[in-house]
């Protein structure tokens, strides 16, 4: 019997068996399809895993190949100098200190000096410290070492007394220069090297002076998250990411990173779906940012070495920034036209070294110049080079014009050059009592 209108059936005998068999067949078919689907999904996952593994291997191979073409195979290391000995007779210097990273014999390296100048050179030999003795080695990692580098004393004008000093930094990190697209990598080699010694020397006045000077002149990476909708607001908004201290969860600090490698050590920052944007701040900009809310500043919070500046220290540094703007100890003086300016050591870099060489070459050809020195000058926020010459006043205009023409082809970032006679610059006597002249006629 059936109720066709309600689609109800009374099943008996063969009809019931057929219905049960049909239901079983249907169930078997569903299970078969499910098994096939699962097997297909497993195959797809396996294939995707295989493709991913291949892609990772290809990426790894590409990175390895790129690394081989980088200076020193892309190895990044620092040796803060604690002891040194210069040998002018064979154009060498031996530096002793702990190598943070892996340094190898034959590496191309840079020696960063406390006057802000960087010397490109090569590792001639390596001795690793072993049981109170230094033994010859091909490389050294995370250990005390004695490293011999080449220094052409005649070419650089360095002497055994001033070529190297305690807390000079030997590193594989080259000075930050602009690439073909006009972009400049954020690097703070002197500061990054000095930071390794912070736990040991944070009470040493000479060390702290160098550290603070490097901070004052640094450019740092700061992570931030996109906030707001550009489509609605018409512009992109960024919110700086702050950190808190475990011991003071209510106290926030602005993180400043010395370089990309230090930034990437903050792995949690890059694990989420939403990746941060990166902005660049100078120390004056950072100090201004934290001053209104009383925030602290912390450098490289994820390492390799981290240290913080409480807000009162940041404020104190900000108040004396005028003494660090030009790269080292500076003086406020009045130059010829009566303008208040800041003068000091030029910022290290490829352009500065090129300008310095051009100045020296010009002076060698002009017998009227007894001495010449290159400085940095900041007038009303505008930066320029300042050339001081010890030469007769009667020929000064001719000399200045000649130097200007010689330096002009080498000016890329800093476009202006100012001049002053040594006899007319009251600050120069004190400056060159502490800093070596770039050129002195023999």
C-alpha positions in Angstrom: 0.0 0.0 0.0 1.1 3.5 -0.6 0.2 7.1 -0.1 1.5 8.6 -3.3 0.4 12.0 -2.4 2.6 12.0 0.7 5.4 10.0 -1.0 5.1 7.3 1.7 5.6 3.6 0.9 5.0 0.4 2.8 7.7 -2.1 1.9 7.3 -5.8 2.3 9.2 -8.9 1.0 11.3 -8.5 -2.1 10.5 -4.8 -2.3 12.0 -4.3 1.2 15.1 -6.3 0.2 15.6 -4.3 -2.9 15.3 -1.1 -1.0 17.9 -2.2 1.5 20.3 -3.4 -1.2 19.8 -0.1 -3.0 20.6 1.8 0.3 23.7 -0.4 0.9 24.9 0.2 -2.7 24.3 3.9 -2.3 26.3 3.9 1.0 29.1 1.9 -0.6 29.2 4.3 -3.5 29.3 7.3 -1.1 32.2 5.7 0.8 34.0 4.9 -2.4 33.7 8.4 -3.6 34.8 9.7 -0.2 37.8 7.4 -0.3 38.7 8.5 -3.8 38.3 12.2 -2.8 40.5 11.7 0.2 43.1 9.9 -1.8 43.0 12.7 -4.4 43.4 15.3 -1.7 46.3 13.3 -0.3 47.9 13.2 -3.7 47.4 16.9 -4.2 48.9 17.7 -0.8 51.8 15.4 -1.6 52.3 17.1 -4.9 52.1 20.6 -3.3 54.6 19.5 -0.7 56.9 18.2 -3.4 56.5 21.5 -5.4 57.1 23.5 -2.2 60.2 21.5 -1.3 61.5 22.1 -4.8 60.7 25.8 -4.6 62.4 26.0 -1.2 65.5 24.2 -2.5 65.6 26.4 -5.6 65.3 29.5 -3.4 68.0 28.2 -1.0 70.3 27.5 -4.0 69.6 31.0 -5.3 70.4 32.5 -2.0 73.6 30.4 -1.7 74.6 31.5 -5.2 73.9 35.2 -4.4 75.8 34.8 -1.1 78.8 33.4 -2.9 78.9 36.6 -5.0 78.7 38.9 -1.9 81.8 40.2 -0.3 83.1 37.6 2.2 80.2 35.2 1.2 77.7 37.5 2.9 79.3 36.9 6.4 78.5 39.7 8.8 80.8 40.1 11.8 82.4 42.7 14.1 85.6 43.0 16.0 85.7 45.8 18.5 89.4 46.6 19.0 90.7 46.3 22.5 94.5 46.2 21.8 96.5 47.1 18.8 100.0 47.6 17.4 100.9 49.5 14.2 103.8 48.6 11.9 104.5 51.5 9.5 107.6 49.8 8.1 105.5 47.0 6.6 102.2 48.8 6.2 100.3 46.6 8.7 98.4 46.8 11.9 97.5 44.0 14.3 94.2 44.3 16.1 93.2 42.2 19.1 89.6 41.6 20.3 86.6 39.2 20.2 85.2 38.4 16.8 81.4 38.4 16.9 80.6 36.3 13.8 83.0 34.4 11.5 86.1 36.2 10.2 88.4 34.6 7.6 91.9 35.2 6.3 91.8 37.2 3.1 88.5 38.9 3.9 87.8 42.4 2.6 87.0 44.5 5.6 86.5 48.0 6.9 88.2 49.7 9.8 85.9 52.3 11.4 87.9 54.9 13.4 86.8 57.1 16.2 87.1 60.2 14.0 84.3 58.9 11.9 86.5 57.8 8.9 86.3 54.3 7.4 89.3 52.5 5.9 88.7 49.7 3.4 91.4 47.1 3.8 92.1 43.3 3.8 92.7 40.7 6.4 96.3 39.4 6.0 96.5 36.9 8.8 94.4 35.5 11.7 95.4 34.1 15.0 92.8 32.5 17.3 93.1 32.5 21.0 93.5 29.0 22.5 94.5 28.2 26.1 96.2 31.5 26.7 98.1 31.4 23.4 97.4 32.9 19.9 97.7 30.3 17.2 97.6 30.8 13.4 94.2 30.0 11.9 92.3 30.3 8.6 89.2 31.7 10.4 87.8 32.5 13.8 84.2 32.5 15.1 82.9 34.0 18.4 86.4 34.0 19.9 89.2 36.3 20.8 91.6 36.8 17.9 94.6 38.7 16.7 94.0 40.0 13.2 96.6 41.6 11.0 95.3 44.1 8.4 96.9 46.1 5.6 97.3 49.9 6.0 99.0 52.1 3.5 100.3 54.8 5.9 101.7 57.1 3.2 98.5 57.0 1.1 96.1 57.5 4.0 98.3 59.9 6.0 97.8 57.8 9.1 100.6 57.3 11.6 101.4 54.6 14.2 99.9 56.9 16.8 96.5 57.6 15.2 95.8 54.8 12.6 94.0 52.7 15.2 92.6 53.3 18.7 90.8 51.4 21.3 87.2 50.8 20.3 87.9 51.1 16.6 85.6 48.6 14.8 86.8 46.1 12.3 83.9 44.6 10.3 82.7 43.2 7.0 79.9 45.8 6.9 80.7 48.5 4.3 79.8 52.1 4.8 76.2 52.8 3.7 76.2 54.4 0.2 73.5 55.1 -2.3 72.8 52.4 -4.9 71.9 52.9 -8.6 68.4 53.8 -7.6 69.4 56.4 -5.1 68.5 54.3 -2.1 70.8 53.9 0.9 70.8 50.8 3.1 70.4 51.5 6.8 73.6 50.5 8.5 75.3 51.7 11.6 78.6 49.7 11.6 80.3 51.7 14.3 77.3 51.5 16.7 76.6 47.9 15.9 80.2 46.9 16.8 80.3 49.0 19.9 77.0 47.6 21.2 78.7 44.2 21.7 80.9 45.7 24.4 78.1 47.6 26.2 77.8 45.1 29.1 81.5 45.3 29.7 82.3 49.0 29.1 79.0 50.8 30.0 80.9 52.7 32.8 83.8 53.7 30.6 83.7 57.4 29.6 85.6 57.0 26.4 83.4 54.1 25.3 80.1 55.9 26.2 81.2 59.0 24.4 81.8 57.0 21.2 78.5 55.1 21.7 76.5 58.2 22.2 78.1 59.9 19.2 77.3 57.0 17.0 73.7 57.0 18.2 73.4 60.8 17.6 74.4 60.4 14.0 72.5 57.2 13.3 69.6 56.4 11.0 67.4 53.6 12.3 64.6 51.3 11.2 61.3 51.4 13.0 58.4 48.9 12.3 54.9 50.3 11.9 51.5 48.9 11.0 49.1 50.3 8.4 46.2 52.0 10.1 43.1 53.3 8.4 41.8 52.9 4.9 43.7 54.9 2.1 40.6 54.5 -0.1 38.5 56.3 2.5 41.0 58.7 4.1 42.9 59.4 0.9 46.3 58.7 2.5 48.2 55.9 4.2 48.5 56.0 7.9 51.1 54.2 10.0 51.1 53.4 13.7 54.6 52.8 15.2 54.9 49.5 17.0 56.0 49.9 20.6 57.5 47.4 23.0 57.1 46.9 26.8 59.5 45.6 29.4 58.8 42.5 31.3 59.7 44.1 34.6 57.7 47.3 33.7 54.7 46.2 31.6 53.2 49.7 31.9 56.3 51.4 30.5 56.5 51.5 26.7 59.6 52.1 24.6 60.2 52.9 20.9 62.3 50.2 19.3 65.1 51.4 17.0 66.9 48.8 14.8 70.4 49.4 13.6 70.0 47.3 10.4 67.8 44.8 8.6 69.4 41.8 10.2 68.7 43.1 13.7 65.1 43.9 12.7 64.5 40.3 11.3 65.5 38.8 14.7 62.2 40.1 15.9 60.6 37.0 14.3 57.1 37.3 15.9 56.8 40.6 14.0 56.8 38.8 10.7 54.9 35.6 11.6 51.4 37.1 11.4 49.4 37.5 8.2 49.7 41.3 8.4 53.3 42.3 7.7 54.7 45.6 9.1 55.9 48.6 7.1 59.3 49.9 7.9 60.1 53.6 8.4 63.4 55.4 8.9 64.1 57.7 11.8 67.2 59.7 12.9 67.9 60.0 16.6 66.6 63.6 16.8 63.3 62.4 15.2 63.1 59.5 17.6 63.8 61.7 20.6 61.1 64.1 19.5 58.6 61.3 19.0 59.1 59.9 22.6 59.4 63.2 24.4 55.7 64.1 24.5 54.6 60.8 26.0 57.6 60.0 28.2 58.5 56.8 26.3 61.9 55.2 26.5 64.0 54.1 23.6 65.4 50.5 23.1 68.0 49.6 20.5 67.7 46.1 18.8 65.2 44.7 21.4 65.6 41.2 19.8 69.4 41.3 19.7 72.1 40.4 18.9 72.8 43.0 21.7 70.1 45.2 23.1 70.2 48.2 25.4 67.8 51.0 26.3 67.9 54.7 27.0 65.4 55.9 29.6 63.4 59.0 28.6 65.5 61.4 30.8 68.7 60.2 29.0 67.0 60.7 25.7 66.0 64.2 26.6 69.5 65.0 27.9 71.1 63.7 24.6 68.5 65.7 22.6 69.5 68.8 24.4 73.1 68.4 23.4 72.6 67.1 19.9 74.2 70.2 18.4 77.5 68.7 19.7 77.0 65.5 17.7 75.3 66.5 14.5 78.5 66.6 12.4 79.8 63.2 13.4 82.0 63.8 16.4 83.0 66.5 18.9 82.0 69.8 17.5 82.0 73.5 18.4 79.5 76.3 17.8 81.4 79.1 16.2 80.9 82.2 14.0 82.2 81.9 10.4 83.1 85.0 8.4 79.5 86.1 7.6 78.4 86.0 11.2 76.0 83.1 10.9 75.8 80.7 13.8 77.0 77.3 12.5 78.1 73.8 13.7 81.4 72.4 12.5 82.9 69.0 13.0 84.2 65.8 11.4 82.6 64.9 8.1 80.3 62.0 8.0 82.1 58.8 6.8 81.2 57.5 3.4 82.2 57.1 -0.2 81.4 60.7 -1.2 83.5 62.2 1.7 86.5 60.0 0.9 86.3 61.0 -2.8 86.1 64.7 -1.9 89.0 64.2 0.5 91.2 62.6 -2.1 90.4 65.3 -4.6 91.4 68.0 -2.0 94.7 66.2 -1.3 95.5 65.9 -5.0 94.8 69.6 -5.6 97.0 70.7 -2.7 99.9 68.6 -3.9 100.0 70.6 -7.1 99.7 74.0 -5.3 102.8 75.2 -3.5 100.9 78.1 -1.8 99.0 75.6 0.4 100.9 74.5 3.5 98.1 72.5 5.1 94.4 71.7 4.3 91.7 70.0 6.2 88.1 68.9 5.3 85.4 69.5 7.9 81.6 69.4 7.9 79.6 72.6 8.4 75.9 72.9 9.3 74.4 76.4 8.8 70.7 76.9 9.4 70.1 73.2 9.1 71.9 73.0 5.7 74.9 70.8 5.5 78.1 71.6 3.5 81.8 70.7 3.4 84.1 73.2 5.0 87.7 73.4 3.7 90.3 75.0 5.9 93.6 76.0 4.3 96.8 77.3 5.9 97.8 79.5 3.0 98.5 83.2 2.3 95.5 85.5 2.4 96.6 87.3 -0.8 96.1 84.1 -2.9 93.1 82.8 -1.0 90.4 83.5 -3.6 92.4 81.9 -6.3 93.1 78.8 -4.1 89.5 78.6 -3.0 88.2 78.7 -6.6 90.7 76.1 -7.7 89.7 73.7 -4.9 86.0 74.3 -5.6 86.5 73.3 -9.2 88.5 70.2 -8.2 85.9 69.0 -5.7 82.8 69.8 -7.8 82.8 66.5 -9.8 82.8 64.5 -6.5 79.8 66.2 -4.9 76.7 64.0 -5.1 74.7 64.3 -1.9 76.3 67.4 -0.3 76.4 70.0 -3.0 78.0 73.0 -1.2 81.6 73.7 -0.2 82.6 76.6 2.1 86.1 77.9 2.7 88.1 79.6 5.4 91.7 80.4 6.1 93.2 78.8 9.2 94.3 82.2 10.4 90.7 83.5 10.2 88.9 80.6 11.8 89.3 80.8 15.6 87.8 77.3 16.1 90.2 75.6 13.7 93.2 75.8 16.0 91.4 73.7 18.6 89.9 71.4 16.0 93.3 70.5 14.4 94.9 70.1 17.7 92.7 67.1 18.1 92.3 66.0 14.5 94.9 65.3 11.9 95.2 67.6 8.9 94.2 65.9 5.6 97.1 67.4 3.8 100.4 68.8 5.1 103.2 69.9 2.7 106.4 68.0 3.4 
